[in-house]
């Protein structure tokens, strides 16, 4: 988590609304998104951004690259950058990720609530 995203350590209300999931899911907070991306890459995570761009890959067809052989896993871990749904992912952040991936949508709208987007990404990537 970065920026102004509240964390359970900031507010007991956040923990309560998450039903205290932070007791079972490790969380880490960063001052900047760049720091979060750097940390994920140090852990050999493939970092993708959820955004619509001309060269973005469709989430339904997206496959993460294989993990490094020494990791002993068949797929690499993935970190996903979600941003404000009004302004989209900053262009400097897009330049620093490994891939940009979008959710295929019908109709005229091109954005979803960030919570809905995260849920769809977790389902498709899970």
Secondary structure, DSSP 4 states (H G I P E B T S, - for coil): -BTT---TTT-HHHHHHTTTGGGTS----BSSHHHHHHHHHHTTPEEEEE---TTPEEGGG--PPPPPGGG--SS--EEEE---TTT-S-HHHHHHSSEEEE----SS-----HHHHHHHHHHHH-
